[in-house]
């Protein structure tokens, strides 16, 4: 009986060690595969540029044209300058 018990204990010890080693290898391999499959970290991108100001609406254009007319009447703008600025405002 002592020989049989010694054989069972030895088999249990070897089987337990083999199981522990196998589990450790499996975990290590799974970790390697996870790192390989994980997408690379994206580099930090600069924040998006602020949105451009919306084009002036018709009310803004009218008020700008009125200001131009006032400046022309005051003699600050010549007829040519007034026409050029008016064309620029209407084209925008």
Phi and psi in radians as a Rosetta constraint file:
Dihedral C 1 N 2 CA 2 C 2 CIRCULARHARMONIC -1.048 0.35
Dihedral N 2 CA 2 C 2 N 3 CIRCULARHARMONIC -0.594 0.35
Dihedral C 2 N 3 CA 3 C 3 CIRCULARHARMONIC -1.205 0.35
Dihedral N 3 CA 3 C 3 N 4 CIRCULARHARMONIC -0.656 0.35
Dihedral C 3 N 4 CA 4 C 4 CIRCULARHARMONIC -1.170 0.35
Dihedral N 4 CA 4 C 4 N 5 CIRCULARHARMONIC -0.739 0.35
Dihedral C 4 N 5 CA 5 C 5 CIRCULARHARMONIC -1.142 0.35
Dihedral N 5 CA 5 C 5 N 6 CIRCULARHARMONIC -0.702 0.35
Dihedral C 5 N 6 CA 6 C 6 CIRCULARHARMONIC -1.106 0.35
Dihedral N 6 CA 6 C 6 N 7 CIRCULARHARMONIC -0.690 0.35
Dihedral C 6 N 7 CA 7 C 7 CIRCULARHARMONIC -1.147 0.35
Dihedral N 7 CA 7 C 7 N 8 CIRCULARHARMONIC -0.700 0.35
Dihedral C 7 N 8 CA 8 C 8 CIRCULARHARMONIC -1.160 0.35
Dihedral N 8 CA 8 C 8 N 9 CIRCULARHARMONIC -0.766 0.35
Dihedral C 8 N 9 CA 9 C 9 CIRCULARHARMONIC -1.108 0.35
Dihedral N 9 CA 9 C 9 N 10 CIRCULARHARMONIC -0.765 0.35
Dihedral C 9 N 10 CA 10 C 10 CIRCULARHARMONIC -1.095 0.35
Dihedral N 10 CA 10 C 10 N 11 CIRCULARHARMONIC -0.759 0.35
Dihedral C 10 N 11 CA 11 C 11 CIRCULARHARMONIC -1.111 0.35
Dihedral N 11 CA 11 C 11 N 12 CIRCULARHARMONIC -0.734 0.35
Dihedral C 11 N 12 CA 12 C 12 CIRCULARHARMONIC -1.123 0.35
Dihedral N 12 CA 12 C 12 N 13 CIRCULARHARMONIC -0.718 0.35
Dihedral C 12 N 13 CA 13 C 13 CIRCULARHARMONIC -1.145 0.35
Dihedral N 13 CA 13 C 13 N 14 CIRCULARHARMONIC -0.764 0.35
Dihedral C 13 N 14 CA 14 C 14 CIRCULARHARMONIC -1.166 0.35
Dihedral N 14 CA 14 C 14 N 15 CIRCULARHARMONIC -0.755 0.35
Dihedral C 14 N 15 CA 15 C 15 CIRCULARHARMONIC -1.127 0.35
Dihedral N 15 CA 15 C 15 N 16 CIRCULARHARMONIC -0.705 0.35
Dihedral C 15 N 16 CA 16 C 16 CIRCULARHARMONIC -1.129 0.35
Dihedral N 16 CA 16 C 16 N 17 CIRCULARHARMONIC -0.731 0.35
Dihedral C 16 N 17 CA 17 C 17 CIRCULARHARMONIC -1.136 0.35
Dihedral N 17 CA 17 C 17 N 18 CIRCULARHARMONIC -0.771 0.35
Dihedral C 17 N 18 CA 18 C 18 CIRCULARHARMONIC -1.073 0.35
Dihedral N 18 CA 18 C 18 N 19 CIRCULARHARMONIC -0.720 0.35
Dihedral C 18 N 19 CA 19 C 19 CIRCULARHARMONIC -1.121 0.35
Dihedral N 19 CA 19 C 19 N 20 CIRCULARHARMONIC -0.756 0.35
Dihedral C 19 N 20 CA 20 C 20 CIRCULARHARMONIC -1.107 0.35
Dihedral N 20 CA 20 C 20 N 21 CIRCULARHARMONIC -0.774 0.35
Dihedral C 20 N 21 CA 21 C 21 CIRCULARHARMONIC -1.133 0.35
Dihedral N 21 CA 21 C 21 N 22 CIRCULARHARMONIC -0.755 0.35
Dihedral C 21 N 22 CA 22 C 22 CIRCULARHARMONIC -1.076 0.35
Dihedral N 22 CA 22 C 22 N 23 CIRCULARHARMONIC -0.756 0.35
Dihedral C 22 N 23 CA 23 C 23 CIRCULARHARMONIC -1.114 0.35
Dihedral N 23 CA 23 C 23 N 24 CIRCULARHARMONIC -0.725 0.35
Dihedral C 23 N 24 CA 24 C 24 CIRCULARHARMONIC -1.128 0.35
Dihedral N 24 CA 24 C 24 N 25 CIRCULARHARMONIC -0.743 0.35
Dihedral C 24 N 25 CA 25 C 25 CIRCULARHARMONIC -1.108 0.35
Dihedral N 25 CA 25 C 25 N 26 CIRCULARHARMONIC -0.731 0.35
Dihedral C 25 N 26 CA 26 C 26 CIRCULARHARMONIC -1.090 0.35
Dihedral N 26 CA 26 C 26 N 27 CIRCULARHARMONIC -0.759 0.35
Dihedral C 26 N 27 CA 27 C 27 CIRCULARHARMONIC -1.119 0.35
Dihedral N 27 CA 27 C 27 N 28 CIRCULARHARMONIC -0.747 0.35
Dihedral C 27 N 28 CA 28 C 28 CIRCULARHARMONIC -1.116 0.35
Dihedral N 28 CA 28 C 28 N 29 CIRCULARHARMONIC -0.767 0.35
Dihedral C 28 N 29 CA 29 C 29 CIRCULARHARMONIC -1.140 0.35
Dihedral N 29 CA 29 C 29 N 30 CIRCULARHARMONIC -0.697 0.35
Dihedral C 29 N 30 CA 30 C 30 CIRCULARHARMONIC -1.106 0.35
Dihedral N 30 CA 30 C 30 N 31 CIRCULARHARMONIC -0.670 0.35
Dihedral C 30 N 31 CA 31 C 31 CIRCULARHARMONIC -1.114 0.35
Dihedral N 31 CA 31 C 31 N 32 CIRCULARHARMONIC -0.720 0.35
Dihedral C 31 N 32 CA 32 C 32 CIRCULARHARMONIC -1.117 0.35
Dihedral N 32 CA 32 C 32 N 33 CIRCULARHARMONIC -0.760 0.35
Dihedral C 32 N 33 CA 33 C 33 CIRCULARHARMONIC -1.128 0.35
Dihedral N 33 CA 33 C 33 N 34 CIRCULARHARMONIC -0.662 0.35
Dihedral C 33 N 34 CA 34 C 34 CIRCULARHARMONIC -1.122 0.35
Dihedral N 34 CA 34 C 34 N 35 CIRCULARHARMONIC -0.709 0.35
Dihedral C 34 N 35 CA 35 C 35 CIRCULARHARMONIC -1.172 0.35
Dihedral N 35 CA 35 C 35 N 36 CIRCULARHARMONIC -0.614 0.35
Dihedral C 35 N 36 CA 36 C 36 CIRCULARHARMONIC -1.244 0.35
Dihedral N 36 CA 36 C 36 N 37 CIRCULARHARMONIC -0.631 0.35
Dihedral C 36 N 37 CA 37 C 37 CIRCULARHARMONIC -1.445 0.35
Dihedral N 37 CA 37 C 37 N 38 CIRCULARHARMONIC -0.349 0.35
Dihedral C 37 N 38 CA 38 C 38 CIRCULARHARMONIC -1.159 0.35
Dihedral N 38 CA 38 C 38 N 39 CIRCULARHARMONIC 2.354 0.35
Dihedral C 38 N 39 CA 39 C 39 CIRCULARHARMONIC -1.153 0.35
Dihedral N 39 CA 39 C 39 N 40 CIRCULARHARMONIC 2.516 0.35
Dihedral C 39 N 40 CA 40 C 40 CIRCULARHARMONIC -1.100 0.35
Dihedral N 40 CA 40 C 40 N 41 CIRCULARHARMONIC 2.593 0.35
Dihedral C 40 N 41 CA 41 C 41 CIRCULARHARMONIC -1.166 0.35
Dihedral N 41 CA 41 C 41 N 42 CIRCULARHARMONIC 2.305 0.35
Dihedral C 41 N 42 CA 42 C 42 CIRCULARHARMONIC -1.255 0.35
Dihedral N 42 CA 42 C 42 N 43 CIRCULARHARMONIC 2.404 0.35
Dihedral C 42 N 43 CA 43 C 43 CIRCULARHARMONIC -1.134 0.35
Dihedral N 43 CA 43 C 43 N 44 CIRCULARHARMONIC 2.636 0.35
Dihedral C 43 N 44 CA 44 C 44 CIRCULARHARMONIC -1.113 0.35
Dihedral N 44 CA 44 C 44 N 45 CIRCULARHARMONIC 2.268 0.35
Dihedral C 44 N 45 CA 45 C 45 CIRCULARHARMONIC -1.760 0.35
Dihedral N 45 CA 45 C 45 N 46 CIRCULARHARMONIC 2.537 0.35
Dihedral C 45 N 46 CA 46 C 46 CIRCULARHARMONIC -1.126 0.35
Dihedral N 46 CA 46 C 46 N 47 CIRCULARHARMONIC 2.660 0.35
Dihedral C 46 N 47 CA 47 C 47 CIRCULARHARMONIC -1.079 0.35
Dihedral N 47 CA 47 C 47 N 48 CIRCULARHARMONIC 2.620 0.35
Dihedral C 47 N 48 CA 48 C 48 CIRCULARHARMONIC -1.109 0.35
Dihedral N 48 CA 48 C 48 N 49 CIRCULARHARMONIC 2.596 0.35
Dihedral C 48 N 49 CA 49 C 49 CIRCULARHARMONIC -1.160 0.35
Dihedral N 49 CA 49 C 49 N 50 CIRCULARHARMONIC 2.567 0.35
Dihedral C 49 N 50 CA 50 C 50 CIRCULARHARMONIC -1.073 0.35
Dihedral N 50 CA 50 C 50 N 51 CIRCULARHARMONIC 2.563 0.35
Dihedral C 50 N 51 CA 51 C 51 CIRCULARHARMONIC -1.140 0.35
Dihedral N 51 CA 51 C 51 N 52 CIRCULARHARMONIC 2.514 0.35
Dihedral C 51 N 52 CA 52 C 52 CIRCULARHARMONIC -1.175 0.35
Dihedral N 52 CA 52 C 52 N 53 CIRCULARHARMONIC 2.625 0.35
Dihedral C 52 N 53 CA 53 C 53 CIRCULARHARMONIC -1.092 0.35
Dihedral N 53 CA 53 C 53 N 54 CIRCULARHARMONIC 2.425 0.35
Dihedral C 53 N 54 CA 54 C 54 CIRCULARHARMONIC -1.122 0.35
Dihedral N 54 CA 54 C 54 N 55 CIRCULARHARMONIC 2.625 0.35
Dihedral C 54 N 55 CA 55 C 55 CIRCULARHARMONIC -1.092 0.35
Dihedral N 55 CA 55 C 55 N 56 CIRCULARHARMONIC 2.558 0.35
Dihedral C 55 N 56 CA 56 C 56 CIRCULARHARMONIC -1.079 0.35
Dihedral N 56 CA 56 C 56 N 57 CIRCULARHARMONIC 2.466 0.35
Dihedral C 56 N 57 CA 57 C 57 CIRCULARHARMONIC -1.386 0.35
Dihedral N 57 CA 57 C 57 N 58 CIRCULARHARMONIC 3.130 0.35
Dihedral C 57 N 58 CA 58 C 58 CIRCULARHARMONIC -1.101 0.35
Dihedral N 58 CA 58 C 58 N 59 CIRCULARHARMONIC -0.629 0.35
Dihedral C 58 N 59 CA 59 C 59 CIRCULARHARMONIC -1.101 0.35
Dihedral N 59 CA 59 C 59 N 60 CIRCULARHARMONIC -0.713 0.35
Dihedral C 59 N 60 CA 60 C 60 CIRCULARHARMONIC -1.127 0.35
Dihedral N 60 CA 60 C 60 N 61 CIRCULARHARMONIC -0.714 0.35
Dihedral C 60 N 61 CA 61 C 61 CIRCULARHARMONIC -1.113 0.35
Dihedral N 61 CA 61 C 61 N 62 CIRCULARHARMONIC -0.732 0.35
Dihedral C 61 N 62 CA 62 C 62 CIRCULARHARMONIC -1.110 0.35
Dihedral N 62 CA 62 C 62 N 63 CIRCULARHARMONIC -0.762 0.35
Dihedral C 62 N 63 CA 63 C 63 CIRCULARHARMONIC -1.151 0.35
Dihedral N 63 CA 63 C 63 N 64 CIRCULARHARMONIC -0.644 0.35
Dihedral C 63 N 64 CA 64 C 64 CIRCULARHARMONIC -1.168 0.35
Dihedral N 64 CA 64 C 64 N 65 CIRCULARHARMONIC -0.694 0.35
Dihedral C 64 N 65 CA 65 C 65 CIRCULARHARMONIC -1.137 0.35
Dihedral N 65 CA 65 C 65 N 66 CIRCULARHARMONIC -0.653 0.35
Dihedral C 65 N 66 CA 66 C 66 CIRCULARHARMONIC -1.123 0.35
Dihedral N 66 CA 66 C 66 N 67 CIRCULARHARMONIC -0.710 0.35
Dihedral C 66 N 67 CA 67 C 67 CIRCULARHARMONIC -1.119 0.35
Dihedral N 67 CA 67 C 67 N 68 CIRCULARHARMONIC -0.717 0.35
Dihedral C 67 N 68 CA 68 C 68 CIRCULARHARMONIC -1.078 0.35
Dihedral N 68 CA 68 C 68 N 69 CIRCULARHARMONIC -0.757 0.35
Dihedral C 68 N 69 CA 69 C 69 CIRCULARHARMONIC -1.067 0.35
Dihedral N 69 CA 69 C 69 N 70 CIRCULARHARMONIC -0.699 0.35
Dihedral C 69 N 70 CA 70 C 70 CIRCULARHARMONIC -1.107 0.35
Dihedral N 70 CA 70 C 70 N 71 CIRCULARHARMONIC -0.765 0.35
Dihedral C 70 N 71 CA 71 C 71 CIRCULARHARMONIC -1.114 0.35
Dihedral N 71 CA 71 C 71 N 72 CIRCULARHARMONIC -0.645 0.35
Dihedral C 71 N 72 CA 72 C 72 CIRCULARHARMONIC -1.172 0.35
Dihedral N 72 CA 72 C 72 N 73 CIRCULARHARMONIC -0.745 0.35
Dihedral C 72 N 73 CA 73 C 73 CIRCULARHARMONIC -1.115 0.35
Dihedral N 73 CA 73 C 73 N 74 CIRCULARHARMONIC -0.596 0.35
Dihedral C 73 N 74 CA 74 C 74 CIRCULARHARMONIC -1.340 0.35
Dihedral N 74 CA 74 C 74 N 75 CIRCULARHARMONIC -0.162 0.35
Dihedral C 74 N 75 CA 75 C 75 CIRCULARHARMONIC 1.533 0.35
Dihedral N 75 CA 75 C 75 N 76 CIRCULARHARMONIC 0.147 0.35
Dihedral C 75 N 76 CA 76 C 76 CIRCULARHARMONIC -1.293 0.35
Dihedral N 76 CA 76 C 76 N 77 CIRCULARHARMONIC -0.664 0.35
Dihedral C 76 N 77 CA 77 C 77 CIRCULARHARMONIC -1.913 0.35
Dihedral N 77 CA 77 C 77 N 78 CIRCULARHARMONIC 2.511 0.35
Dihedral C 77 N 78 CA 78 C 78 CIRCULARHARMONIC -1.468 0.35
Dihedral N 78 CA 78 C 78 N 79 CIRCULARHARMONIC 2.997 0.35
Dihedral C 78 N 79 CA 79 C 79 CIRCULARHARMONIC -1.069 0.35
Dihedral N 79 CA 79 C 79 N 80 CIRCULARHARMONIC -0.684 0.35
Dihedral C 79 N 80 CA 80 C 80 CIRCULARHARMONIC -1.171 0.35
Dihedral N 80 CA 80 C 80 N 81 CIRCULARHARMONIC -0.762 0.35
Dihedral C 80 N 81 CA 81 C 81 CIRCULARHARMONIC -1.116 0.35
Dihedral N 81 CA 81 C 81 N 82 CIRCULARHARMONIC -0.722 0.35
Dihedral C 81 N 82 CA 82 C 82 CIRCULARHARMONIC -1.074 0.35
Dihedral N 82 CA 82 C 82 N 83 CIRCULARHARMONIC -0.794 0.35
Dihedral C 82 N 83 CA 83 C 83 CIRCULARHARMONIC -1.102 0.35
Dihedral N 83 CA 83 C 83 N 84 CIRCULARHARMONIC -0.713 0.35
Dihedral C 83 N 84 CA 84 C 84 CIRCULARHARMONIC -1.149 0.35
Dihedral N 84 CA 84 C 84 N 85 CIRCULARHARMONIC -0.785 0.35
Dihedral C 84 N 85 CA 85 C 85 CIRCULARHARMONIC -1.174 0.35
Dihedral N 85 CA 85 C 85 N 86 CIRCULARHARMONIC -0.662 0.35
Dihedral C 85 N 86 CA 86 C 86 CIRCULARHARMONIC -1.118 0.35
Dihedral N 86 CA 86 C 86 N 87 CIRCULARHARMONIC -0.744 0.35
Dihedral C 86 N 87 CA 87 C 87 CIRCULARHARMONIC -1.129 0.35
Dihedral N 87 CA 87 C 87 N 88 CIRCULARHARMONIC -0.665 0.35
Dihedral C 87 N 88 CA 88 C 88 CIRCULARHARMONIC -1.134 0.35
Dihedral N 88 CA 88 C 88 N 89 CIRCULARHARMONIC -0.764 0.35
Dihedral C 88 N 89 CA 89 C 89 CIRCULARHARMONIC -1.152 0.35
Dihedral N 89 CA 89 C 89 N 90 CIRCULARHARMONIC -0.772 0.35
Dihedral C 89 N 90 CA 90 C 90 CIRCULARHARMONIC -1.209 0.35
Dihedral N 90 CA 90 C 90 N 91 CIRCULARHARMONIC -0.474 0.35
Dihedral C 90 N 91 CA 91 C 91 CIRCULARHARMONIC -1.350 0.35
Dihedral N 91 CA 91 C 91 N 92 CIRCULARHARMONIC -0.388 0.35
